[in-house]
Amino acid sequence: MSGLAQGQTEQHQAEPVTQTCPDLLPLLQQNPQLPADWAQIAEQLEPLLARCLRSTEYFALRGAAQMNMGRLDRALESLERALLLNPDNGGAQVDYAQALYLQGQLFSALDLNRQLLARDDLPTGLQNVLQEREQTWRGMTRQTSLQADVLMGYDNNLNGAPEPGQITLTLSGESVVLPLNPEFRPKSGPYLNLRLGGRYRQLAPEHQHNVLVELRGRVSEDKASDLLQLDTRYAFIKPGNERSWQLNAGVSHLLFGGSPLYTATEAGGRFMPDASLGACRPQVSAIAQHQLFHNQSRLNAVESKVGVGLTCALSNRFGPQQVVAEISALNNSPVRNGRPGGSRQGWQANVDWQWQLARGVLLAQLNHTETDDKRGYSPILADGARRDIRRSYALLQYRQPLFPGRPDTLLLFNVYHQKQRSNLELFRSIDSTVEIGVSHRF
């Protein structure tokens, strides 16, 4: 902020700096306001560089001009030079704090601004301006946002029913084919998907806290398959250029058809070491989840997942892209004995891809999971065979601003397909959805 620097520069003009550097006060008296005014001052300063190499006022004014012209890198160099020549140059400190803020170094700017407020030689009126700046910047360390989504779609399996219309039972050693009740067959139809989420983020110099609360609901003509889900999540994130890590915790409640189905409580973490493989960085993750089924307590379980993966930042003529690939080992152990199939183990592979396009963002997610039960699932299904499940899904999403220049309101388009295969007919299913809607951030 060159206007803030003017008072300090006028004070220092009275000090002898160098015999060859001219008086710079006439340049400040031009009262520059627009970038073009600062460009004119910068043009007048350039020929004086060789004569003012030891002038702190020269580099302070030069840095102010460069900053107001949007040349942040050059401005930081000039202002740092001014402070090397005179660490007490208040005008350079004021502008240097502003330049740090504009470059995204919020906490460095706050620290320098606090040092300025502690000085006892501030010009009249400058202290109030610095205090207002302090409040504005400190407010940016606590960020709150709300988001609402409304989407309409079509689902060919609203109730998540098995694919075959009949199942084969083993009764007295004989295979008996029974048709499924129509109530348990896939039901298709349109639906309305609603989501309301709130996010709070608190930033600190070396870490941040994230809290997310989200309520999602799906309603359709088939009331028995309506969904309502409440998620609460917390993350402690320790970012870094060399290594980073985060800890997560969350609780999720799901109601199906108006009745509580399950509550999941989880905790985990992720670590990204100081290593790279080309454009990719490796990561390891671990998570444990307690699953509570409200009406079927024998299904209660603890599931753990440990995985390794890569996060890759790619850039080419088609635009920046990010790919996150991860493979994990799974283990699900019942809390009590008597759960059909007992414990189960398996693995999961997941790939997330994001592509920044000219007008929007394209996202894709591919997931494949395989699990095997330790014991036979039921004596009447495939003669007591152990159940194995192979589940795959693909999600494709495109989003772009609904109105030009209004990034807070997005147009969303989603396509989803899932196929679950199993040696037991009861656990085979197919589900496909397509939906379109809008998302608005408040």
C-alpha positions in Angstrom: 0.0 0.0 0.0 2.1 2.9 -1.2 -0.2 5.5 0.3 0.6 4.0 3.7 4.3 4.2 3.0 4.2 7.9 2.1 4.3 9.1 5.7 7.3 6.9 6.6 9.1 7.8 3.4 8.7 11.5 4.1 10.3 11.0 7.6 13.2 9.2 6.2 13.9 11.7 3.5 15.3 14.0 6.1 18.0 11.4 6.8 21.2 11.5 4.6 21.2 8.3 2.5 23.7 8.9 -0.3 25.2 12.0 -1.8 24.3 11.1 -5.3 20.7 9.9 -4.9 18.3 12.8 -5.6 15.4 13.8 -3.4 12.5 11.4 -4.1 9.8 13.5 -2.3 8.7 15.2 -5.6 7.7 11.8 -7.0 5.5 11.1 -4.0 3.9 14.5 -4.3 2.5 13.4 -7.6 -0.1 11.5 -5.5 -0.3 8.3 -7.5 -3.6 6.5 -7.4 -3.9 4.4 -10.6 -1.5 1.7 -11.9 -0.7 4.1 -14.8 0.4 6.7 -12.3 2.7 4.2 -10.6 4.0 3.1 -13.9 5.1 6.7 -14.6 6.9 6.8 -11.3 8.6 3.5 -12.0 9.7 4.8 -15.3 11.3 7.9 -13.6 13.0 5.7 -11.0 14.7 3.3 -13.4 17.4 5.8 -14.6 18.3 6.5 -10.9 19.1 2.9 -10.0 22.9 3.2 -10.3 22.9 6.4 -8.2 20.6 5.0 -5.5 22.0 1.6 -4.8 22.4 2.4 -1.1 19.1 4.3 -0.7 16.5 2.5 1.4 13.9 5.1 0.3 14.6 4.5 -3.3 14.0 0.8 -3.1 10.9 1.3 -0.9 9.4 3.6 -3.4 10.4 1.3 -6.3 8.8 -1.6 -4.5 5.6 0.3 -3.9 5.4 1.2 -7.6 6.0 -2.4 -8.7 3.4 -3.7 -6.3 0.7 -1.3 -7.4 1.5 -2.3 -11.0 0.9 -6.0 -10.1 4.6 -7.0 -10.4 4.7 -8.8 -7.0 7.9 -10.8 -7.5 9.9 -7.6 -8.4 8.1 -5.7 -5.6 9.2 -8.2 -3.0 12.8 -8.0 -4.2 12.9 -4.2 -4.0 11.2 -4.0 -0.6 13.5 -6.7 0.8 16.5 -4.6 -0.5 15.0 -1.5 1.2 14.7 -3.4 4.6 18.2 -4.8 4.3 19.5 -1.3 4.0 17.4 -0.1 6.9 15.4 -2.7 8.8 13.4 0.1 10.6 12.1 1.6 7.3 8.4 1.7 8.3 7.1 2.6 4.8 8.9 -0.5 3.3 7.5 -2.7 6.1 3.9 -1.5 5.4 4.2 -2.3 1.7 6.2 -5.5 2.3 3.4 -6.8 4.5 0.8 -6.0 1.8 3.0 -7.7 -0.9 3.3 -10.8 1.2 -0.5 -10.9 1.6 -1.1 -10.5 -2.1 1.3 -13.3 -2.8 -0.7 -15.6 -0.5 1.7 -15.5 2.5 -1.1 -14.6 4.9 0.6 -15.4 8.2 3.9 -13.8 7.3 1.9 -10.6 6.5 0.1 -10.8 9.8 3.3 -11.2 11.7 4.9 -8.1 10.1 1.7 -6.1 10.5 1.8 -6.9 14.3 5.4 -5.7 14.4 4.3 -2.4 12.8 1.4 -1.9 15.3 4.0 -2.3 18.2 6.0 0.7 16.9 5.6 4.0 18.8 6.5 6.2 15.8 3.5 5.6 13.5 2.3 8.6 11.6 -1.1 10.0 12.5 -3.9 7.9 11.1 -1.7 5.0 10.1 -2.4 3.0 13.2 -6.1 2.8 12.5 -5.5 1.7 9.0 -3.1 -1.0 10.2 -5.6 -2.2 12.8 -8.3 -2.5 10.2 -6.0 -4.5 8.0 -5.1 -6.7 10.9 -8.8 -7.5 11.5 -9.5 -8.2 7.8 -6.5 -10.5 7.5 -7.2 -12.3 10.7 -10.8 -12.9 9.6 -9.4 -14.8 6.6 -7.9 -17.4 9.0 -11.5 -18.5 9.9 -13.6 -19.4 6.8 -17.2 -20.6 6.9 -19.2 -21.6 3.8 -22.6 -23.2 3.0 -23.5 -25.1 0.0 -26.8 -26.4 -1.4 -27.3 -28.9 -4.2 -30.6 -29.8 -6.0 -30.5 -32.5 -8.6 -33.1 -34.5 -10.5 -32.3 -37.9 -11.8 -33.4 -41.4 -12.9 -32.4 -44.7 -11.2 -33.1 -48.2 -12.5 -32.7 -49.7 -9.0 -33.9 -47.3 -6.4 -34.3 -50.0 -3.7 -30.9 -51.7 -4.3 -32.6 -55.0 -5.0 -30.8 -58.1 -6.4 -30.6 -58.5 -10.1 -32.1 -62.0 -10.7 -35.8 -62.4 -10.4 -35.3 -65.8 -8.7 -32.9 -67.4 -6.2 -31.8 -71.0 -5.8 -32.1 -72.5 -2.3 -30.7 -75.7 -1.0 -33.4 -77.6 0.9 -32.8 -81.1 2.2 -29.8 -81.4 -0.1 -31.9 -80.5 -3.2 -31.8 -77.2 -5.2 -35.1 -75.4 -5.3 -35.7 -72.3 -7.5 -38.0 -69.7 -6.0 -39.2 -66.5 -7.6 -38.5 -63.3 -5.7 -41.5 -61.4 -4.3 -42.1 -58.3 -6.6 -41.4 -56.2 -3.5 -37.8 -57.3 -3.5 -37.2 -56.8 -7.2 -35.5 -53.7 -8.7 -37.7 -50.6 -8.9 -36.9 -47.8 -11.3 -38.0 -44.3 -11.5 -37.2 -40.6 -11.2 -36.0 -39.1 -8.0 -35.0 -35.8 -6.4 -31.6 -35.5 -4.7 -31.1 -32.7 -2.1 -27.9 -31.8 -0.2 -27.1 -29.1 2.3 -23.6 -28.8 3.7 -21.7 -26.5 5.9 -17.9 -26.2 6.1 -15.7 -24.4 8.7 -11.9 -24.1 8.2 -9.5 -22.5 10.7 -6.0 -21.8 9.4 -2.8 -21.6 11.4 0.8 -21.0 10.2 1.6 -24.7 10.1 -1.7 -26.6 10.2 -5.4 -26.2 9.7 -8.7 -27.6 11.1 -11.6 -28.6 8.9 -15.1 -29.4 10.0 -17.8 -30.6 7.6 -21.5 -31.2 8.4 -23.7 -32.5 5.5 -27.3 -33.5 5.2 -28.4 -35.4 2.1 -31.7 -36.8 1.1 -33.2 -38.7 -1.8 -37.0 -38.8 -2.4 -38.9 -40.7 -5.1 -42.3 -42.3 -5.7 -41.0 -45.4 -4.0 -41.2 -44.1 -0.4 -39.8 -47.3 1.0 -36.4 -46.5 -0.7 -36.1 -42.9 0.3 -32.7 -42.0 1.9 -31.6 -39.5 4.5 -28.0 -39.3 5.5 -26.3 -37.0 8.1 -22.4 -36.8 8.0 -20.1 -35.0 10.4 -16.4 -35.0 9.7 -13.3 -33.4 11.2 -9.8 -33.2 9.8 -6.5 -32.0 11.2 -4.2 -31.2 8.3 -0.5 -30.6 8.5 0.5 -29.5 5.0 4.0 -29.1 3.7 6.1 -29.0 0.6 8.3 -31.8 1.7 5.9 -34.0 3.7 2.3 -33.7 4.9 -0.1 -35.6 7.0 -3.7 -35.5 8.3 -5.9 -37.1 10.9 -9.6 -37.7 10.2 -12.7 -38.6 12.3 -16.3 -38.8 11.4 -19.8 -40.0 12.1 -22.4 -41.0 9.6 -26.1 -41.8 10.1 -28.3 -43.4 7.4 -32.0 -43.7 7.3 -33.6 -45.9 4.7 -37.4 -45.8 4.0 -37.9 -43.6 7.1 -36.2 -46.0 9.5 -32.6 -45.8 10.9 -30.4 -48.4 9.1 -26.9 -47.9 10.5 -24.5 -45.5 12.1 -20.8 -45.6 11.2 -18.1 -44.0 13.3 -14.6 -43.9 11.9 -11.1 -42.5 12.5 -8.0 -42.6 10.3 -5.1 -40.8 8.8 -3.0 -40.2 5.7 0.7 -39.5 5.3 2.6 -38.2 2.3 6.4 -38.7 2.7 9.2 -36.6 1.3 9.5 -38.6 -1.9 8.5 -38.4 -5.6 8.2 -40.6 -8.6 8.3 -38.2 -11.5 5.1 -36.0 -11.3 3.7 -38.3 -8.6 4.0 -38.4 -4.8 3.4 -41.5 -2.8 1.0 -41.7 0.2 -0.1 -44.2 2.8 -3.4 -44.3 4.6 -5.2 -46.2 7.3 -8.8 -46.1 8.6 -10.9 -48.0 11.1 -14.7 -47.9 11.1 -17.3 -49.2 13.6 -20.6 -50.2 11.9 -23.7 -50.2 14.1 -26.9 -51.7 12.5 -29.9 -50.5 14.5 -32.3 -53.3 13.8 -29.8 -56.2 13.2 -27.2 -56.1 15.9 -25.6 -59.4 14.7 -24.4 -57.5 11.7 -22.4 -55.0 13.8 -18.8 -55.0 12.8 -15.4 -53.2 12.8 -13.8 -52.6 9.4 -10.2 -51.6 8.8 -8.5 -50.5 5.6 -4.8 -49.9 5.0 -3.7 -48.5 1.6 -0.9 -47.1 -0.5 -1.2 -44.8 -3.5 0.0 -42.1 -5.7 -1.1 -38.5 -6.2 0.0 -37.1 -9.6 -0.2 -33.6 -10.9 -0.2 -33.6 -14.7 -0.2 -30.7 -17.2 -0.3 -30.6 -20.9 -1.8 -28.7 -23.8 -5.2 -30.0 -22.9 -5.1 -28.5 -19.4 -4.0 -29.4 -15.9 -5.1 -32.8 -14.5 -4.8 -34.6 -11.2 -4.9 -38.4 -10.7 -5.1 -40.1 -7.4 -4.7 -43.9 -7.4 -4.9 -46.1 -4.3 -5.0 -49.8 -3.5 -6.0 -51.0 -0.1 -6.4 -54.2 2.0 -9.7 -54.7 3.8 -10.8 -56.6 6.9 -14.3 -56.7 8.4 -14.7 -58.5 11.7 -18.1 -58.9 13.4 -18.5 -57.6 16.9 -20.4 -60.7 18.0 -20.4 -64.3 16.9 -23.2 -65.5 14.6 -23.0 -63.1 11.7 -23.6 -64.9 8.4 -20.3 -65.6 6.7 -18.3 -64.6 9.8 -15.4 -62.2 9.2 -14.4 -61.2 5.6 -11.2 -60.0 3.9 -10.6 -58.4 0.6 -9.0 -55.6 -1.3 -10.0 -52.4 -3.1 -8.6 -50.3 -5.9 -9.7 -46.7 -6.5 -8.7 -44.1 -9.2 -9.8 -40.5 -9.1 -9.2 -38.3 -12.1 -9.8 -34.6 -12.4 -9.4 -32.5 -15.6 -9.6 -28.7 -15.6 -11.3 -27.7 -18.9 -11.7 -24.3 -20.4 -15.3 -23.9 -19.1 -15.6 -26.4 -16.4 -14.2 -29.5 -14.6 -14.5 -33.1 -15.5 -14.2 -35.7 -12.8 -14.1 -39.5 -13.0 -13.9 -42.2 -10.3 -13.3 -45.9 -10.9 -13.6 -48.4 -8.0 -13.3 -52.1 -7.7 -13.7 -54.1 -4.4 -13.5 -57.8 -3.7 -14.3 -59.5 -0.5 -14.6 -63.2 0.7 -16.3 -64.5 3.7 -14.4 -66.8 6.1 -17.3 -69.2 6.7 -20.3 -70.4 4.7 -23.0 -67.7 4.5 -26.1 -69.9 4.9 -26.8 -73.6 4.6 -29.8 -72.9 2.3 -27.7 -70.8 -0.2 -25.5 -72.8 -2.5 -25.3 -75.6 0.1 -23.6 -73.4 2.6 -20.9 -72.0 0.3 -18.7 -69.1 1.4 -19.9 -65.9 -0.2 -17.6 -63.8 -2.4 -18.5 -60.4 -3.8 -17.0 -58.5 -6.7 -18.3 -54.9 -6.8 -17.3 -52.3 -9.4 -18.6 -48.8 -10.1 -17.8 -45.8 -12.3 -18.8 -42.2 -11.7 -18.5 -39.4 -14.2 -19.2 -35.8 -13.3 -19.0 -32.6 -15.2 -19.5 -29.2 -13.6 -19.2 -25.6 -14.8 -20.4 -22.2 -13.7 -24.1 -21.7 -14.6 -23.6 -18.0 -15.3 -20.4 -16.5 -16.7 -18.3 -14.8 -14.0 -20.4 -16.4 -11.2 -18.4 -19.4 -9.9 -20.6 -19.7 -6.8 -23.4 -21.4 -8.9 -22.5 -24.5 -10.8 -24.3 -26.7 -13.3 -23.8 -30.4 -12.4 -24.2 -33.5 -14.6 -23.6 -37.0 -13.1 -23.6 -40.5 -14.5 -23.1 -43.5 -12.3 -23.1 -47.3 -12.9 -22.5 -50.1 -10.5 -22.4 -53.8 -10.9 -22.1 -56.3 -8.1 -21.3 -60.0 -8.8 -21.3 -62.9 -6.4 -21.4 -66.7 -6.3 -24.7 -66.3 -4.4 -27.6 -65.0 -6.6 -29.0 -62.9 -3.7 -26.0 -60.6 -3.8 -25.9 -59.9 -7.5 -27.2 -56.4 -8.5 -26.9 -53.7 -11.2 -27.6 -50.0 -10.6 -27.4 -47.1 -13.0 -28.3 -43.4 -12.4 -28.1 -40.2 -14.4 -28.8 -36.8 -12.8 -28.6 -33.1 -13.6 -28.9 -30.1 -11.2 -27.3 -27.0 -9.7 -25.0 -26.4 -6.8 -24.8 -23.0 -5.1 -22.2 -21.9 -2.5 -23.3 -19.2 0.0 
